[in-house]
Amino acid sequence: MYPGGFHYTKQHEWVNVDGSVGTIGITDYAQNELGDVVFVEMPKIGAQLKAGQSFGTVESVKAVSEIFSPVSGEVTEINSALADSPEKINSDPHGSAWLIKVRLADPKEVSSLMDSAAYETYIAGQAKEHSA
């Protein structure tokens, strides 16, 4: 369910690194918890992000949630298709509904993130906490 080459955060963001560029989005778990996404606020191209820093919000019918960058770097691209169709996040959170691309300041930062197996274990623990 969670792509194997991606790296994940405890705040339910993912980054997929290709060379010096990281593509960032929110996970299927996050979109499922949010419900129907109606708006996405993203940074401007050229913005400098630090790992763990909030860079935007996802608004759903239930809540507004901050999005945190899993890595540091400069925003090189935003997914402008989400401005007109934010609901794509609900149907393809790990694919066409990526949020931003960043030029990585330090590619080694991804080593501190979870791989898909660790993330799946983490969210299984989250689900148990919610049901307790």
C-alpha positions as CSV (number, residue, x, y, z in Angstrom):
1,M,0.0,0.0,0.0
2,Y,2.8,2.4,0.8
3,P,5.4,2.7,-2.0
4,G,8.7,1.0,-1.1
5,G,11.1,3.7,-2.3
6,F,9.5,6.5,-0.4
7,H,10.5,7.8,3.1
8,Y,7.8,8.7,5.7
9,T,7.4,11.0,8.7
10,K,5.4,10.5,11.9
11,Q,3.3,13.5,10.7
12,H,2.2,11.4,7.7
13,E,4.2,13.1,4.9
14,W,6.3,11.2,2.4
15,V,9.3,12.1,0.2
16,N,10.5,10.3,-2.9
17,V,14.0,11.2,-3.7
18,D,15.3,11.2,-7.3
19,G,18.9,12.4,-7.4
20,S,18.9,15.8,-5.7
21,V,15.1,16.4,-5.9
22,G,12.6,15.2,-3.4
23,T,8.9,15.0,-4.3
24,I,6.7,15.5,-1.2
25,G,3.1,14.6,-0.4
26,I,0.8,13.3,2.3
27,T,0.2,9.6,2.9
28,D,-2.9,7.6,2.2
29,Y,-3.3,7.3,6.0
30,A,-3.3,11.1,6.3
31,Q,-5.9,11.7,3.5
32,N,-8.1,9.0,5.0
33,E,-8.0,10.6,8.5
34,L,-8.8,14.0,6.9
35,G,-11.7,13.0,4.8
36,D,-12.7,14.9,1.7
37,V,-10.0,17.4,0.8
38,V,-11.4,20.7,-0.4
39,F,-8.3,23.0,-0.4
40,V,-4.5,22.9,-0.4
41,E,-2.3,25.8,0.6
42,M,1.3,25.4,-0.7
43,P,4.5,27.6,-0.6
44,K,5.8,29.7,-3.4
45,I,8.5,28.4,-5.8
46,G,11.8,29.4,-4.3
47,A,10.8,29.1,-0.7
48,Q,13.4,27.7,1.6
49,L,12.2,24.8,3.8
50,K,13.7,23.2,6.8
51,A,13.0,19.6,7.8
52,G,10.1,19.6,10.2
53,Q,8.9,23.0,9.3
54,S,5.3,23.6,8.2
55,F,5.0,24.7,4.6
56,G,1.3,24.7,4.0
57,T,-2.1,23.3,4.9
58,V,-4.6,20.7,3.7
59,E,-8.2,21.6,4.4
60,S,-10.9,19.0,4.4
61,V,-14.6,19.0,5.4
62,K,-13.5,17.8,8.9
63,A,-10.3,19.9,9.6
64,V,-7.4,22.0,8.5
65,S,-4.0,20.3,9.0
66,E,-0.6,21.6,8.6
67,I,1.9,19.9,6.3
68,F,5.5,19.5,7.5
69,S,8.5,19.2,5.2
70,P,10.3,15.8,5.7
71,V,13.5,17.4,4.3
72,S,15.3,20.7,3.9
73,G,15.6,22.4,0.6
74,E,14.3,24.9,-2.0
75,V,10.9,24.5,-3.5
76,T,11.4,24.1,-7.2
77,E,7.8,23.1,-8.3
78,I,4.3,22.9,-6.9
79,N,1.5,20.7,-8.1
80,S,-0.7,23.4,-9.6
81,A,-3.3,20.7,-10.6
82,L,-4.3,20.6,-6.9
83,A,-5.5,24.2,-7.0
84,D,-8.4,23.2,-9.2
85,S,-8.7,19.6,-8.0
86,P,-7.6,19.2,-4.4
87,E,-9.8,16.1,-4.1
88,K,-7.1,14.2,-6.1
89,I,-5.3,13.9,-2.8
90,N,-8.1,11.5,-1.7
91,S,-7.8,9.3,-4.7
92,D,-4.0,9.2,-5.5
93,P,-2.0,10.6,-2.5
94,H,1.2,8.7,-3.5
95,G,1.0,9.5,-7.2
96,S,-0.5,12.3,-9.2
97,A,-1.5,14.2,-6.0
98,W,2.1,15.0,-4.9
99,L,2.3,18.5,-3.3
100,I,5.8,20.0,-4.0
101,K,9.2,19.2,-5.3
102,V,12.3,20.5,-3.5
103,R,16.0,20.6,-4.3
104,L,17.5,18.8,-1.3
105,A,19.9,20.8,0.9
106,D,21.2,17.6,2.5
107,P,20.2,14.3,0.8
108,K,21.4,12.5,4.0
109,E,18.4,13.8,5.9
110,V,16.2,11.1,4.4
111,S,18.1,8.5,6.4
112,S,16.4,9.6,9.5
113,L,12.9,9.0,8.0
114,M,10.9,5.7,8.1
115,D,10.8,3.3,5.2
116,S,7.5,1.8,4.1
117,A,7.7,-1.2,6.5
118,A,8.5,1.0,9.5
119,Y,5.7,3.4,8.5
120,E,3.1,0.7,8.2
121,T,4.1,-0.6,11.7
122,Y,3.9,3.0,13.0
123,I,0.4,3.6,11.6
124,A,-0.8,0.2,12.9
125,G,0.2,1.5,16.4
126,Q,-1.7,4.7,15.7
127,A,-4.8,2.8,14.8
128,K,-4.6,0.8,18.1
129,E,-4.3,4.1,20.1
130,H,-7.4,5.5,18.4
131,S,-9.4,2.4,19.2
132,A,-8.3,2.2,22.8
